């Protein structure tokens, strides 16, 4: 049941992050869930800076930090995606 809730929270957090930062991200529902799951882990790392928490407990602060982590992950994704490929075989130079 834990995986189910991870995916549900990932979908919610990823969806909120994409709504807060609208743009030309061509992501399906699977990529949005993945964004939210990554955001949950990033949010967990941020939360661990403020004190120890059980990873199995569901708290409102955990959901908020999941959304914040998803926003951070989406910004990093956009930054990496926007970088031109320099000096690689794929760049054609």
DSSP file (Angstrom, degrees, kcal/mol; ACC not computed):
  #  RESIDUE AA STRUCTURE BP1 BP2  ACC     N-H-->O    O-->H-N    N-H-->O    O-->H-N    TCO  KAPPA ALPHA  PHI   PSI    X-CA   Y-CA   Z-CA
    1    1 A X     >        0   0    0      0, 0.0     4,-1.8     0, 0.0     5,-0.2   0.000 360.0 360.0 360.0 -25.4    0.0    0.0    0.0
    2    2 A X  H  >  +     0   0    0      1,-0.2     4,-2.0     2,-0.2     5,-0.1   0.865 360.0  51.9 -63.7 -37.5    3.0    2.3    0.5
    3    3 A X  H  > S+     0   0    0      2,-0.2     4,-2.3     1,-0.2    -1,-0.2   0.894 106.4  55.1 -66.4 -39.5    3.9    2.3   -3.2
    4    4 A X  H  > S+     0   0    0      1,-0.2     4,-2.3     2,-0.2    -2,-0.2   0.940 110.5  44.2 -58.1 -48.5    0.3    3.3   -4.0
    5    5 A X  H  X S+     0   0    0     -4,-1.8     4,-2.8     1,-0.2     5,-0.3   0.848 109.9  56.3 -68.5 -33.2    0.4    6.3   -1.8
    6    6 A X  H  X S+     0   0    0     -4,-2.0     4,-2.2     1,-0.2    -1,-0.2   0.920 110.8  44.6 -61.3 -42.9    3.8    7.3   -3.1
    7    7 A X  H  X S+     0   0    0     -4,-2.3     4,-2.4     2,-0.2    -2,-0.2   0.882 113.7  49.5 -69.7 -38.5    2.4    7.3   -6.6
    8    8 A X  H  X S+     0   0    0     -4,-2.3     4,-2.4     2,-0.2    -2,-0.2   0.947 114.5  43.7 -66.0 -47.7   -0.7    9.2   -5.6
    9    9 A X  H  X S+     0   0    0     -4,-2.8     4,-3.1     1,-0.2     5,-0.3   0.881 112.7  54.3 -64.9 -36.7    1.3   11.9   -3.7
   10   10 A X  H  X S+     0   0    0     -4,-2.2     4,-2.6    -5,-0.3     5,-0.2   0.905 108.8  48.1 -61.6 -41.8    3.7   12.0   -6.6
   11   11 A X  H  X S+     0   0    0     -4,-2.4     4,-2.3     2,-0.2    -2,-0.2   0.922 115.2  44.7 -64.1 -44.4    0.9   12.6   -9.1
   12   12 A X  H  X S+     0   0    0     -4,-2.4     4,-2.5     2,-0.2     5,-0.2   0.947 116.7  44.6 -65.6 -48.9   -0.6   15.4   -6.9
   13   13 A X  H  X S+     0   0    0     -4,-3.1     4,-2.4     1,-0.2    -2,-0.2   0.915 115.8  47.3 -64.2 -43.4    2.8   17.0   -6.2
   14   14 A X  H  X S+     0   0    0     -4,-2.6     4,-2.2    -5,-0.3    -1,-0.2   0.890 112.5  50.0 -64.6 -39.4    3.9   16.8   -9.8
   15   15 A X  H  X S+     0   0    0     -4,-2.3     4,-1.7    -5,-0.2    -2,-0.2   0.901 111.8  47.2 -65.8 -41.6    0.6   18.2  -11.0
   16   16 A X  H  X S+     0   0    0     -4,-2.5     4,-2.4     2,-0.2     5,-0.2   0.909 111.4  51.8 -66.0 -41.0    0.8   21.1   -8.6
   17   17 A X  H  X S+     0   0    0     -4,-2.4     4,-2.1     1,-0.2    -2,-0.2   0.909 110.8  47.3 -62.4 -41.7    4.4   21.8   -9.6
   18   18 A X  H  < S+     0   0    0     -4,-2.2    -1,-0.2     1,-0.2    -2,-0.2   0.817 112.4  50.3 -70.0 -28.9    3.5   21.9  -13.3
   19   19 A X  H >< S+     0   0    0     -4,-1.7     3,-0.5     1,-0.2    -2,-0.2   0.858 112.0  46.9 -74.4 -35.7    0.5   24.1  -12.6
   20   20 A X  H 3< S+     0   0    0     -4,-2.4     2,-0.5     1,-0.3    -2,-0.2   0.867 122.3  36.2 -72.3 -36.5    2.6   26.6  -10.6
   21   21 A X  T 3< S-     0   0    0     -4,-2.1    -1,-0.3    -5,-0.2    -2,-0.1  -0.662  84.3-172.8-116.0  73.4    5.3   26.6  -13.3
   22   22 A X    <   +     0   0    0     -3,-0.5     2,-0.3    -2,-0.5    -3,-0.1  -0.323  25.4 119.4 -67.6 150.3    3.4   26.4  -16.6
   23   23 A X  S    S-     0   0    0     -5,-0.1     2,-0.9     2,-0.1    -2,-0.0  -0.973  72.8 -54.9 178.2-168.3    5.4   26.0  -19.7
   24   24 A X        +     0   0    0     -2,-0.3     2,-0.8     2,-0.1    -2,-0.1  -0.309  68.7 146.6 -90.3  49.7    6.2   23.8  -22.7
   25   25 A X        -     0   0    0     -2,-0.9     2,-1.6    -7,-0.1    -2,-0.1  -0.790  38.9-153.0 -89.3 113.8    6.9   20.6  -20.8
   26   26 A X        +     0   0    0     -2,-0.8     2,-0.4     0, 0.0    -2,-0.1  -0.636  40.1 146.5 -88.8  84.2    5.8   17.7  -22.9
   27   27 A X        -     0   0    0     -2,-1.6     2,-0.1     4,-0.0    -2,-0.1  -0.953  35.7-149.9-121.9 138.0    5.2   15.3  -20.1
   28   28 A X     >  -     0   0    0     -2,-0.4     4,-1.8     1,-0.0     5,-0.1  -0.200  44.6 -85.0 -87.1-170.8    2.6   12.6  -19.8
   29   29 A X  H  > S+     0   0    0      1,-0.2     4,-2.3     2,-0.2     5,-0.2   0.861 128.0  55.0 -68.0 -34.9    1.0   11.4  -16.7
   30   30 A X  H  > S+     0   0    0      1,-0.2     4,-2.4     2,-0.2    -1,-0.2   0.913 109.1  46.3 -64.7 -42.6    3.9    8.9  -16.0
   31   31 A X  H  > S+     0   0    0      2,-0.2     4,-2.5     1,-0.2    -1,-0.2   0.844 111.0  53.4 -68.8 -33.1    6.5   11.6  -16.2
   32   32 A X  H  X S+     0   0    0     -4,-1.8     4,-2.2     2,-0.2    -2,-0.2   0.907 109.8  47.6 -67.0 -41.2    4.4   13.9  -14.0
   33   33 A X  H  X S+     0   0    0     -4,-2.3     4,-2.5     2,-0.2    -2,-0.2   0.926 112.2  49.9 -63.6 -44.3    4.2   11.1  -11.4
   34   34 A X  H  X S+     0   0    0     -4,-2.4     4,-2.7     1,-0.2     5,-0.2   0.900 109.2  52.1 -61.1 -41.1    8.0   10.5  -11.7
   35   35 A X  H  X S+     0   0    0     -4,-2.5     4,-2.4     1,-0.2    -1,-0.2   0.920 111.5  46.9 -59.0 -44.5    8.5   14.3  -11.2
   36   36 A X  H  X S+     0   0    0     -4,-2.2     4,-2.0   -26,-0.2    -2,-0.2   0.869 111.3  50.3 -67.3 -37.7    6.4   14.2   -8.1
   37   37 A X  H  X S+     0   0    0     -4,-2.5     4,-1.8     2,-0.2    -2,-0.2   0.929 112.7  46.3 -66.7 -44.8    8.2   11.1   -6.7
   38   38 A X  H  X S+     0   0    0     -4,-2.7     4,-2.5     1,-0.2    -2,-0.2   0.913 112.0  52.7 -61.0 -41.6   11.6   12.7   -7.3
   39   39 A X  H  X S+     0   0    0     -4,-2.4     4,-3.0    -5,-0.2    -2,-0.2   0.849 104.7  55.6 -61.9 -34.9   10.1   15.9   -5.7
   40   40 A X  H  X S+     0   0    0     -4,-2.0     4,-2.2     2,-0.2    -1,-0.2   0.902 109.4  46.0 -64.2 -40.9    9.1   13.9   -2.7
   41   41 A X  H  X S+     0   0    0     -4,-1.8     4,-2.1     2,-0.2    -2,-0.2   0.910 114.0  47.7 -68.4 -40.9   12.6   12.7   -2.2
   42   42 A X  H  X S+     0   0    0     -4,-2.5     4,-2.3     2,-0.2    -2,-0.2   0.922 112.9  49.4 -63.7 -43.1   14.0   16.2   -2.7
   43   43 A X  H  X S+     0   0    0     -4,-3.0     4,-2.7     1,-0.2    -2,-0.2   0.866 108.5  53.6 -63.0 -36.5   11.4   17.5   -0.2
   44   44 A X  H  X S+     0   0    0     -4,-2.2     4,-1.9     2,-0.2    -1,-0.2   0.885 108.1  49.7 -64.7 -38.7   12.3   14.8    2.2
   45   45 A X  H  X S+     0   0    0     -4,-2.1     4,-0.7     2,-0.2    -2,-0.2   0.906 111.9  48.1 -65.4 -40.9   16.0   15.8    2.0
   46   46 A X  H >< S+     0   0    0     -4,-2.3     3,-1.0     1,-0.2     4,-0.4   0.926 112.2  49.6 -63.3 -44.1   14.9   19.4    2.6
   47   47 A X  H >< S+     0   0    0     -4,-2.7     3,-1.3     1,-0.2     4,-0.5   0.822 101.6  62.2 -64.7 -32.1   12.8   18.3    5.6
   48   48 A X  H 3< S+     0   0    0     -4,-1.9     3,-0.4     1,-0.3    -1,-0.2   0.712  92.4  66.3 -69.1 -18.2   15.6   16.3    7.1
   49   49 A X  T << S+     0   0    0     -3,-1.0    -1,-0.3    -4,-0.7    -2,-0.2   0.759 102.4  47.7 -70.1 -23.4   17.6   19.5    7.4
   50   50 A X  S <  S-     0   0    0     -3,-1.3    -1,-0.2    -4,-0.4     2,-0.2   0.509 129.3 -49.2 -97.8  -6.4   15.1   20.7   10.0
   51   51 A X        -     0   0    0     -4,-0.5    -1,-0.4    -3,-0.4     2,-0.1  -0.678  68.6 -65.1 149.7 158.3   14.9   17.6   12.1
   52   52 A X        +     0   0    0     -2,-0.2     2,-0.3    -3,-0.1    -4,-0.1  -0.438  49.7 176.8 -72.0 140.5   14.5   13.8   12.0
   53   53 A X        -     0   0    0     -2,-0.1     2,-0.3    -9,-0.1    -2,-0.0  -0.970  35.8-104.3-138.0 152.3   11.1   12.5   10.8
   54   54 A X    >   -     0   0    0     -2,-0.3     3,-0.7     1,-0.1     0, 0.0  -0.632  23.2-143.2 -75.4 133.8    9.8    9.0   10.1
   55   55 A X  T 3  S+     0   0    0     -2,-0.3    -1,-0.1     1,-0.2   -11,-0.0   0.670  97.2  56.2 -73.1 -15.4    9.8    8.3    6.4
   56   56 A X  T 3  S+     0   0    0      2,-0.1    -1,-0.2     0, 0.0     2,-0.2   0.602  85.2  96.6 -93.4 -11.4    6.5    6.3    6.8
   57   57 A X    <   -     0   0    0     -3,-0.7     2,-0.6     1,-0.0    -4,-0.0  -0.553  66.5-140.7 -81.3 143.1    4.4    9.1    8.4
   58   58 A X        +     0   0    0     -2,-0.2     2,-0.3     4,-0.0    -2,-0.1  -0.916  31.1 167.2-105.4 116.5    2.2   11.2    6.3
   59   59 A X     >  -     0   0    0     -2,-0.6     4,-1.7     1,-0.1     5,-0.1  -0.891  46.9-121.2-126.7 155.3    2.2   14.9    7.3
   60   60 A X  H  > S+     0   0    0     -2,-0.3     4,-2.5     1,-0.2     5,-0.2   0.882 116.4  55.4 -61.9 -37.7    0.9   18.0    5.7
   61   61 A X  H  > S+     0   0    0      1,-0.2     4,-2.7     2,-0.2    -1,-0.2   0.861 104.3  54.6 -64.6 -32.9    4.4   19.4    5.9
   62   62 A X  H  > S+     0   0    0      2,-0.2     4,-1.6     1,-0.2    -1,-0.2   0.887 109.1  46.8 -66.0 -38.6    5.6   16.4    3.9
   63   63 A X  H  X S+     0   0    0     -4,-1.7     4,-2.0     2,-0.2    -2,-0.2   0.910 112.8  49.3 -69.6 -41.6    3.1   17.0    1.2
   64   64 A X  H  X S+     0   0    0     -4,-2.5     4,-2.5     1,-0.2    -2,-0.2   0.924 112.3  48.0 -62.2 -44.0    4.0   20.7    1.1
   65   65 A X  H  X S+     0   0    0     -4,-2.7     4,-2.9     1,-0.2    -1,-0.2   0.811 107.2  57.3 -68.1 -28.4    7.7   19.8    0.9
   66   66 A X  H  X S+     0   0    0     -4,-1.6     4,-2.1     2,-0.2    -1,-0.2   0.908 108.9  45.7 -64.8 -41.2    6.9   17.2   -1.9
   67   67 A X  H  X S+     0   0    0     -4,-2.0     4,-2.3     2,-0.2    -2,-0.2   0.930 114.1  48.1 -66.5 -45.1    5.4   20.1   -3.9
   68   68 A X  H  X S+     0   0    0     -4,-2.5     4,-2.2     1,-0.2    -2,-0.2   0.925 112.8  48.8 -60.8 -44.2    8.4   22.3   -3.2
   69   69 A X  H  X S+     0   0    0     -4,-2.9     4,-2.7   -30,-0.2    -1,-0.2   0.866 109.7  52.3 -63.1 -36.6   10.8   19.5   -4.1
   70   70 A X  H  X S+     0   0    0     -4,-2.1     4,-2.5     2,-0.2    -1,-0.2   0.876 108.1  50.8 -67.2 -37.5    8.8   18.9   -7.3
   71   71 A X  H  X S+     0   0    0     -4,-2.3     4,-2.3     2,-0.2    -2,-0.2   0.925 112.0  47.3 -64.3 -43.9    9.1   22.6   -8.2
   72   72 A X  H  X S+     0   0    0     -4,-2.2     4,-2.3     2,-0.2    -2,-0.2   0.929 112.8  49.0 -61.4 -45.6   12.9   22.4   -7.6
   73   73 A X  H  X S+     0   0    0     -4,-2.7     4,-2.6     1,-0.2    -2,-0.2   0.888 110.7  50.4 -62.9 -39.4   13.1   19.2   -9.7
   74   74 A X  H  X S+     0   0    0     -4,-2.5     4,-2.5     2,-0.2    -1,-0.2   0.895 110.1  49.8 -66.6 -39.6   11.1   20.7  -12.5
   75   75 A X  H  X S+     0   0    0     -4,-2.3     4,-2.1     2,-0.2    -2,-0.2   0.904 112.4  47.5 -64.3 -40.8   13.4   23.8  -12.6
   76   76 A X  H  X S+     0   0    0     -4,-2.3     4,-2.6     2,-0.2     5,-0.2   0.919 111.3  51.6 -65.4 -43.1   16.4   21.5  -12.7
   77   77 A X  H  X S+     0   0    0     -4,-2.6     4,-2.5     1,-0.2    -2,-0.2   0.922 111.4  46.8 -58.6 -46.0   14.8   19.5  -15.5
   78   78 A X  H  X S+     0   0    0     -4,-2.5     4,-1.9     2,-0.2    -1,-0.2   0.885 111.6  51.5 -64.8 -38.0   14.1   22.6  -17.5
   79   79 A X  H  X S+     0   0    0     -4,-2.1     4,-0.8     2,-0.2    -2,-0.2   0.922 113.3  43.8 -65.3 -44.2   17.7   23.9  -16.9
   80   80 A X  H >< S+     0   0    0     -4,-2.6     3,-0.5     1,-0.2    -2,-0.2   0.897 113.8  51.2 -67.4 -40.4   19.2   20.7  -18.1
   81   81 A X  H 3< S+     0   0    0     -4,-2.5    -1,-0.2    -5,-0.2    -2,-0.2   0.835 108.5  51.9 -65.8 -33.4   16.9   20.4  -21.1
   82   82 A X  H 3< S+     0   0    0     -4,-1.9    -1,-0.2    -5,-0.2     2,-0.2   0.660  84.9 104.0 -80.0 -17.2   17.7   24.0  -22.2
   83   83 A X  S << S-     0   0    0     -4,-0.8     2,-0.1    -3,-0.5    -3,-0.0  -0.469  73.7-125.1 -69.8 131.9   21.4   23.5  -22.2
   84   84 A X        -     0   0    0     -2,-0.2     2,-0.8     1,-0.1    -1,-0.1  -0.454  23.5-111.3 -73.4 149.6   22.9   23.1  -25.7
   85   85 A X        -     0   0    0     -2,-0.1     2,-0.5     5,-0.1     3,-0.2  -0.733  41.4-172.5 -81.9 111.3   25.0   20.0  -26.4
   86   86 A X        -     0   0    0     -2,-0.8     3,-0.1     1,-0.2     4,-0.1  -0.911  61.7  -3.6-111.2 130.2   28.6   21.3  -26.8
   87   87 A X  S    S+     0   0    0     -2,-0.5     2,-0.2     1,-0.2    -1,-0.2   0.664  98.8 122.0  72.0  16.8   31.4   19.2  -27.9
   88   88 A X  S > >S-     0   0    0     -3,-0.2     3,-0.9     1,-0.1     5,-0.6  -0.669  75.9-112.8-107.4 167.1   29.5   16.0  -28.0
   89   89 A X  G > 5S+     0   0    0     -2,-0.2     3,-0.5     1,-0.2    -1,-0.1   0.756 115.5  58.5 -67.2 -23.7   28.9   13.6  -30.9
   90   90 A X  G 3 5S+     0   0    0      1,-0.2    -1,-0.2     2,-0.1    -5,-0.1   0.672  91.8  67.7 -80.7 -17.5   25.2   14.6  -30.8
   91   91 A X  G < 5S-     0   0    0     -3,-0.9    -1,-0.2     1,-0.1    -2,-0.2   0.676 100.6-126.9 -79.7 -15.7   25.8   18.2  -31.4
   92   92 A X  T < 5       0   0    0     -3,-0.5    -3,-0.1    -4,-0.4    -2,-0.1   0.572 360.0 360.0  83.2   7.8   27.1   17.7  -35.0
   93   93 A X      <       0   0    0     -5,-0.6    -4,-0.1     0, 0.0    -3,-0.1   0.374 360.0 360.0-113.9 360.0   30.3   19.7  -34.4
